[in-house]
Amino acid sequence: MPEAAFDETIHAPVRLRICGLLRPVDHLDFAVLRDTLEVSDATLSKHLKTLAGAGYVSSSKAASAGRGDARQITWLSLTRAGRSAFSAHLQALREIAGSSAGLSTFDQ
């Protein structure tokens, strides 16, 4: 179990949800993340910039075989530091809530 560490950067609701969505996958398309969160491009970009600045999220661009134009897809991933910080933040929330039982699915 990670050592608890409350993280103000992650704790903002949209950023917390971004980390939660990125954690179980290797990478996620910007558009899928935006649509899942139901936020604008600008809002998602702002929160991703904050997470990237902290070293928690990385992005890469790649051409899409399914597209007929030159636009590229932006892929987003939690970095190793991001995964560690998110786990530590979840542990801190468990401690704040006063229970570590029954929440083991967050540790996967």
Long-range contacts (C-beta under 8 A, 24 or more apart in sequence): 1-91, 1-100, 1-107, 2-84, 2-87, 2-88, 2-90, 2-91, 3-88, 3-91, 4-88, 4-91, 4-92, 4-94, 4-95, 5-85, 5-88, 5-89, 5-91, 5-92, 6-89, 6-92, 6-93, 6-96, 7-85, 7-86, 7-88, 7-89, 7-92, 9-50, 9-51, 9-54, 9-56, 9-85, 10-51, 10-56, 10-85, 10-86, 10-89, 11-89, 12-47, 12-50, 14-39, 14-43, 14-44, 14-47, 15-47, 15-50, 15-51, 16-89, 18-44, 18-47, 18-48, 18-51, 18-57, 19-51, 19-56, 19-78, 19-82, 19-86, 19-89, 20-86, 22-57, 22-76, 22-77, 22-78, 22-82, 23-78, 23-83, 23-86, 24-108, 26-77, 27-60, 27-75, 27-76, 27-77, 28-75, 28-76, 28-77, 29-73, 29-74, 29-75, 29-76, 30-59, 30-73, 30-74, 30-75, 30-76, 31-73, 33-76, 48-76, 51-82, 54-81, 54-82, 54-85, 55-79, 55-81, 55-82, 56-81, 56-82, 56-85, 56-86, 57-82
